[in-house]
Amino acid sequence: MPYFTYDTSVIISRKILALHEMPKNFLMSAVVLMELTASAKDESRRKFYERAFQQFQQNDMLIVPSAEDWLLASKIIFLLTEGRRREGGGKLKRLPPGASQRLALDVLILVSARMWREQVVTENWADFKAIQRYCNATIIKAGQFFKW
């Protein structure tokens, strides 16, 4: 059975709270846990995500981007930016606040999933599809995944 992980958008939109009850073929992205921890609604939720991080790490179920992943992510972000510049006739259209940071984190999630040949389940299809053009990784629409 192939490994899979959730993008942050899936955990938030589907209100997945039982992270400790995930199937054996689930791997957690350290990037996703970083996003969840940074946006925790209170101190108890922040501590919950920190404990989850430690548990996934101890169980060898935590995906942490490698040095090569960071390098590939920077190349993909460059290529995506160049594509936007070409679409704008040489001008780079300003993104909404926070969009470039979210895109960079999405790139890291997908790039680091490749090593495990992991499927990334996402609600954010358009961004992940754009990233996938430059990265040999599998993405699945959350709506399709949860029908199974």
Secondary structure, 3 states (H helix, E strand, C coil): CCCEEECHHHHHHCCCCCHHHCCCCECEEHHHHHHHHHCCCCHHHHHHHHHHHHHHHHCCCEECCCHHHHHHHHHHHHHHHHHHHHHCCCCCCCCCCCHHHHHHHHHHHHHHHHHHCCEEEECCHHHHHHHHCCCCCEEEEHHHHCCC
